[in-house]
Amino acid sequence: MMTWLKLIPYAVIAALVATVLWYRGNLIDAEAEQARATAALSVAKESNAQQAKAIEQLTARKARDDQILADISTKLAGINQSLAETNETISGLEKIDADVRNYLDEPIPDALRGVLNNKP
């Protein structure tokens, strides 16, 4: 029985060493998991930065496109206004000027009709 009592300190030491080794293994696993998480975070941050840059470029492009559309709309409104004024002037002249009325009553040549109707 005495020999078993002498082995108890060795058993306690062996249990402590096993516990320390187990915790050490857990620490190594945790450090590896942390390294993987840090790498994944780095990749995610880079991806987010690239996406933010793409969004910024698309937003700037949209602003330019919107400005171009606004300019075209303004020019088209000007053209429509000019056309309306020209038609109004011609209608007014047609009512008060016999020469204009006679000119407008003349048939349009076929070549000119094609151009006016946007046909080649």
C-alpha positions, 0 to 999 in steps of 0.5 A, spaced: 500 500 500 505 504 501 508 503 494 501 506 491 502 512 496 508 514 493 505 514 486 500 519 487 505 525 487 507 522 480 500 521 478 498 528 480 504 531 476 502 527 470 494 529 471 497 536 471 502 535 465 496 532 461 491 538 463 497 543 461 498 540 454 490 539 453 490 547 454 496 548 450 493 544 444 486 548 445 491 555 445 494 553 439 487 551 436 484 558 438 491 561 435 490 558 428 482 560 428 484 567 430 489 567 424 484 564 419 479 569 422 484 575 421 485 573 414 478 572 412 477 579 415 482 582 411 479 579 405 472 582 407 475 589 408 479 588 401 472 586 398 468 591 401 473 597 399 473 594 392 465 594 392 465 601 395 470 604 390 465 601 384 459 604 387 463 611 388 464 610 380 457 608 378 454 614 382 459 618 379 457 615 372 450 616 374 451 623 376 454 625 369 449 621 365 443 625 369 447 631 367 447 629 360 440 627 360 438 634 363 442 637 357 439 633 352 432 635 355 433 642 355 436 642 348 430 638 345 425 643 349 429 649 345 428 645 339 421 644 340 420 651 342 423 654 336 419 649 331 413 651 335 415 658 334 416 657 326 410 653 325 406 659 329 409 664 324 408 660 318 401 660 320 400 667 321 403 669 315 399 664 311 393 668 314 395 675 312 400 674 306 397 671 299 404 670 296 405 665 302 399 662 302 400 661 294 407 658 296 404 653 301 399 651 296 404 649 291 405 641 291 412 639 294 417 635 290 418 628 291 425 629 293 424 634 298 418 630 301 422 624 302 427 629 306 421 632 310 418 625 311 425 623 314 426 618 308 432 617 304 
